[in-house]
Amino acid sequence: MLYEVTKIIASPFLHLLWRPEVSGVGHVPLDGPAILASNHLSILDSTFLPLMLPRKVTFVAKSEYFTGNPLMAAYMRATGQISVDRASAAGAQAVLDAAVRVLEAGELFGIYPEGTRSPDGRLYRGKIGVAWLALTTGIPVIPVAMSNTEKVLPPGSSVPRLARIGIKIGEPISFTGEAGHARTRRETTDQIMAAIQRLSGQEYVATYAATHKARLSEAA
């Protein structure tokens, strides 16, 4: 219920303030399951994308969002978002298992294959969880490219700024193969990231965003 209320209230403000340019909405099915795999530039990606679609999207969100700001935590729980402990391998698998249940219920599941926000606007190597999900369920992956959301709320900022955002949604891609094969998962993930890159036009970096962030932190 809160999801629908939030959408009704927030959508007009989103259109007025950030004038989103959206293309490819027709690639998202009106019913049935699909995996939305998006690049990740801002915490607001999980707000902007669902507000542009006629259906609810369930995303994963780092566990800190569920234990920090009480309003943010309440919003995350009320809208059915899934908490993930990014430092725990067991936690990551639990999230994927929860995602399978979302998809089996015929719903849309959103995932950021990079695993964390890009530190510099480039597109980083995808983690193989998205491939495991696609190969395990046989459900199509819809690539998504967000743009300029990092300008609306830069890292460390708490006050949104004005910037025209963009959302490009690509055609669904179906994958076949054994989810248990590491090479198949890697190749599938790389294909998904390539589809996102074609939509976003971002420079691609063949390393994980989290690894790059750790290096930046060490050098600081």
N, C-alpha and C positions, 0 to 999 in steps of 0.2 A: 504493500500500500504506500509506504513512504517513498519507494522508488518512483511510482507514478506521480505522486504529489510533487516530489522534487523536480521531476521532468517538466510538469506543467508550469511550475513557478519559474524555474531557471531558464528554460529554453528561450523565452522572449528576450531576457537580458543577454544571453549568449549571442543571439543574432544581432542585437542592437549594438553591443559593445565590441564584439570581436569579428563580426561580419564573416562568418565561416564560408569558405569556398569548398563545396563538397561535390565529389563526383563518384560514380560507381555504386550508389546506394542500391541500385537494382540487382547488384551481385549478391546481396544478402538475402537469403530465402525468407519468405514471409512466415513460414513455419518450418519446424524440423531443426535438427542440430547442425551446427557449423562451428568451426574453430576460426576465430579472428586473430591472426598473428600480425602484430604491429611493431613498428619501431617505437622507441621510447625516449622522448625528449624532456618530458615534464610530468610531475605528479598529476597535473591536470588532464593528461591524456585519457585517464580512466573516467573523467567527467565529460570531456568534450565529445568523445566518440559515441558513447551510449546516448547522449542527448540528441545526436543527429540521426539516430536509427529508430524505427518504429517499434523495435522489440528490446526487451531487457537483455543486457550483456553482463555476465558474471565474470569478474576479473580476480586474479590473485593480487594480493597486496602484502608488502612486508609487514611483519608482525608488529613493528614499532607503531604503525598507524592505528593499531587496535589497543595500544597501551599508553599512548601519549595524550594528545589533545582529546578531552572527553567528547567534544562535539564531533570530531573526525571519527573517533572510535564508534560512537553511536551510529553515525551515518554508514560506516563500513558494515557494521553488523546488520543494521536494518535493511540495507540494500543487498544483503546476501553475498558480499564479497568474501573471498577465502584468504585467511591469514597464512603466510608462509614464513618459516624461519630459514632464511637464505644460508645460514651457516650449518644447517643440519641436512645431511643426505637423506635421513629417514623422513624429515619434514618435507623435503622436496617430493619424495615419492608419495607421501600422504596427500599432498596437494594434487598430484596427478591422478591419484585414485578418486579424489573428490571431483576433479574435472570430468572424469569418466562418468560419474553419477549425474553430473549436470547435463552432459551430452546425451546420456541414455534417457533422460527425462525430456529430450527434444528441445533443449534450450541452446542459447548461444554462449560460447565460452571464449573469453578474451585472454590472450597471453602475450607477453613480451619476451620473445626468444633471447634477446640480449641479457635478460635477467636483472638488469638495473638500468637506470637512466644513462644516456650517453653523456660523458663529461665534457664533450666539445662539439656536439652536433654531428659527428660522424657516425656511421653505422658500424657496429662491432659484431664480431663472430657470434653466431647464435648457439645457445645451449641445446642439447639434444632432447630435452623434455618434450618440446613441441612435436618432434618426429615420433617419439614413443607414443604420444597421444594419438597422432594421426594414423600411425600404423596399427596400433592396438584396436582402435575403434573403426577404422575404415572411413571415417568422416572427413569430408573435404576441408581443406585449409583455405581461408580467404585472406590474402595479403592486404595489409593496410599501411599507408604512409601518412603520418602526421607531420605537419610543418608549422613552424613559428610558435608552437606552444611553449617552447623554452624562453621565448621573448616575453610571453605573458607573465610567467612566474619563474624567473631565473633561480637556480639553486641558491639557497640561503635567504631568498626574499619571501616575505609573508604578505605583501600587498600586490595584487594582480595589476599588470600594466596593459595598456591598449596596444594591440597588434593584430593584424588580420591573420587568422589561422587557416590552414588548409587541411583537408582530409581527402585522400584518394583511396578508393577501395577497388581492388583488382578482382579478376575472375577467380572462381573457386578452382583449386588444384587438388586432384585426388592422387593418393599414393598407395602403392602396394608393396609388400615385402614383409620380412620377419622383424617384428619389433625387438626381438632378442639379439639381433645381429648388430654389433657396434658399427660396422662399416655402413650398413644400410641406414641406421639412424643418423650418422654423420652426413652421408650424401643427401638424405632427405632434408635435413636441417639446412644444409648449404643451398639447396634448391629453393627453399622457402625464403632464406635471406636474400638470394639473388632476385626473387620476385618482388620483395619489399624494396630492394635497392633500385630496381627499374622504375618503381612508382615514385620513390622519394628523390632520386638523383643524388643521394648522399655519397660521399667518399666512403669506401668500404675499408675496414681495418680487420685484418685476419688475426685478431687476438681478442680475448674476452674483455668487455668493458670493466669488469671488476678487477681484472689483473692490471689494466692500465691505470685505474684509480689508485690501486695500491702502490704502484710505482710512483705516481705523482705525489702521494702522501709521504713516501719515503724520501723523495727528493726535496720536499718542502722544508 
